[in-house]
Amino acid sequence: MIKSILTRYAFKQLFWIFLAVLFCLTAIIMLFDMVELLRMAAKRENVAFIDILTLALLKSPMMIHIILPFVILITAMIFFLRFNKSSELIVMRAVGVSVWNILMPLCSLIFALGLFDVLFFSPIISGTAHRYERLEERLNISGSSPFVWSESGFWWRDNQEDGTMVLRASHVHQNKRKIVLEDVSLFELNTNGLSERQIESATATLENGQIHMQNAFIIDPMNENLQPVSHLTFDTSLNMERLLEKFDAPQTMSFWRFPRFIRFLKEAGFSARAHEVYFFELTAFPLFLVAMFLVAALFTLPPSNRQGGTFIRVLIAIGSGFFLYFFSRITNVLGQNESLPLFLAAWSPALICIPLCVSALLSLEDG
């Protein structure tokens, strides 16, 4: 009965601290984002403040996912420091309740928050990220060329001196240093945005900043006559590096979309390693949050806070949390470079940190 009451009390305290920390950090990040967006939009006359606010709001879900480990770290530190300051942990020990009776349910709560983020919050991140990109392109804040990529193909708009060239391809795959396009349509627009001609081809290749179309047909938009041409070449700013950069970033994709998109990349002949590593990281994300929680508990849950050194413990906890985060980034890079297997690249930070923290806490509390 006492354990059940204390667990509900700890849940409630931790949850409200979590919401407060999440709100404060998100508000600070949104403020910096708005300042940066205002700077970028200063030269655009058609950008209103409501557009900047909308962009910042659309970007906030992705930022929440990025800062969530640090939110858990700070939340746990505040939670345990408050419990120590009010001597509630001492009272719990006095009535025969072990610290593990509080830690284990709280770790389960943190794990559940991580599962919610991965399974249900990631689709929200994906939706808001794509809306952010579309609004940013419509307002022309970033100055990037509009580019749309999906499993059904892609569209590319290339602004040139004498007009605009729009390229559409249903299928794309890589052949060494060349990009092979299938079922290609190319539209040439003049400076007024009117179509001058349309070119259709079954296949085309992209190499060295040029598009080579074989056995193409030129369609006159005025009389719709078909003129067969054996070979056509067009200069373009599109190249393999820009093409690969324009894939959906792993951080902006829904958890449920990864298997299908990874299969699509492999079938197209592109490397899916970055997406595979991030997908495995998402599966390990709830356990990584638990590791962050235990790091905070290890340094802010001493046997007795009267020994002093609280400030030093807080600094060590923050430093350890950042070290764990950067260690996960290092394993991520090693995984993308294929220096580590996917499982180790994603799971090793949590699987190394949690046993170490548990062993240290056992020594402090029960040793």
Rosetta blueprint (number, residue, H / E / L):
1 M L
2 I H
3 K H
4 S H
5 I H
6 L H
7 T H
8 R H
9 Y H
10 A H
11 F H
12 K H
13 Q H
14 L H
15 F H
16 W H
17 I H
18 F H
19 L H
20 A H
21 V H
22 L H
23 F H
24 C H
25 L H
26 T H
27 A H
28 I H
29 I H
30 M H
31 L H
32 F H
33 D H
34 M H
35 V H
36 E H
37 L H
38 L H
39 R H
40 M H
41 A L
42 A L
43 K L
44 R L
45 E L
46 N L
47 V L
48 A L
49 F H
50 I H
51 D H
52 I H
53 L H
54 T H
55 L H
56 A H
57 L H
58 L H
59 K H
60 S H
61 P H
62 M H
63 M H
64 I H
65 H H
66 I H
67 I H
68 L H
69 P H
70 F H
71 V H
72 I H
73 L H
74 I H
75 T H
76 A H
77 M H
78 I H
79 F H
80 F H
81 L H
82 R H
83 F H
84 N H
85 K H
86 S L
87 S L
88 E H
89 L H
90 I H
91 V H
92 M H
93 R H
94 A H
95 V L
96 G L
97 V L
98 S L
99 V L
100 W H
101 N H
102 I H
103 L H
104 M H
105 P H
106 L H
107 C H
108 S H
109 L H
110 I H
111 F H
112 A H
113 L H
114 G H
115 L H
116 F H
117 D H
118 V H
119 L H
120 F H
121 F H
122 S H
123 P H
124 I H
125 I H
126 S H
127 G H
128 T H
129 A H
130 H H
131 R H
132 Y H
133 E H
134 R H
135 L H
136 E H
137 E H
138 R H
139 L H
140 N L
141 I L
142 S L
143 G L
144 S L
145 S L
146 P L
147 F E
148 V E
149 W E
150 S E
151 E L
152 S L
153 G E
154 F E
155 W E
156 W E
157 R E
158 D E
159 N E
160 Q E
161 E L
162 D L
163 G E
164 T E
165 M E
166 V E
167 L E
168 R E
169 A E
170 S E
171 H E
172 V E
173 H E
174 Q E
175 N E
176 K L
177 R L
178 K E
179 I E
180 V E
181 L E
182 E E
183 D E
184 V E
185 S E
186 L E
187 F E
188 E E
189 L E
190 N L
191 T L
192 N L
193 G L
194 L L
195 S E
196 E E
197 R E
198 Q E
199 I E
200 E E
201 S E
202 A E
203 T E
204 A E
205 T E
206 L E
207 E E
208 N L
209 G L
210 Q E
211 I E
212 H E
213 M E
214 Q E
215 N E
216 A E
217 F E
218 I E
219 I E
220 D L
221 P L
222 M L
223 N L
224 E L
225 N L
226 L E
227 Q E
228 P E
229 V E
230 S E
231 H E
232 L E
233 T E
234 F E
235 D E
236 T L
237 S L
238 L L
239 N L
240 M H
241 E H
242 R H
243 L H
244 L H
245 E H
246 K L
247 F L
248 D L
249 A L
250 P H
251 Q H
252 T H
253 M L
254 S L
255 F H
256 W H
257 R H
258 F H
259 P H
260 R H
261 F H
262 I H
263 R H
264 F H
265 L H
266 K H
267 E H
268 A H
269 G L
270 F L
271 S L
272 A L
273 R H
274 A H
275 H H
276 E H
277 V H
278 Y H
279 F H
280 F H
281 E H
282 L H
283 T H
284 A H
285 F H
286 P H
287 L H
288 F H
289 L H
290 V H
291 A H
292 M H
293 F H
294 L H
295 V H
296 A H
297 A H
298 L H
299 F H
300 T H
301 L L
302 P L
303 P L
304 S L
305 N H
306 R H
307 Q H
308 G L
309 G L
310 T H
311 F H
312 I H
313 R H
314 V H
315 L H
316 I H
317 A H
318 I H
319 G H
320 S H
321 G H
322 F H
323 F H
324 L H
325 Y H
326 F H
327 F H
328 S H
329 R H
330 I H
331 T H
332 N H
333 V H
334 L H
335 G H
336 Q H
337 N L
338 E L
339 S L
340 L L
341 P L
342 L H
343 F H
344 L H
345 A H
346 A H
347 W H
348 S H
349 P H
350 A H
351 L H
352 I H
353 C H
354 I H
355 P H
356 L H
357 C H
358 V H
359 S H
360 A H
361 L H
362 L H
363 S H
364 L H
365 E H
366 D H
367 G L
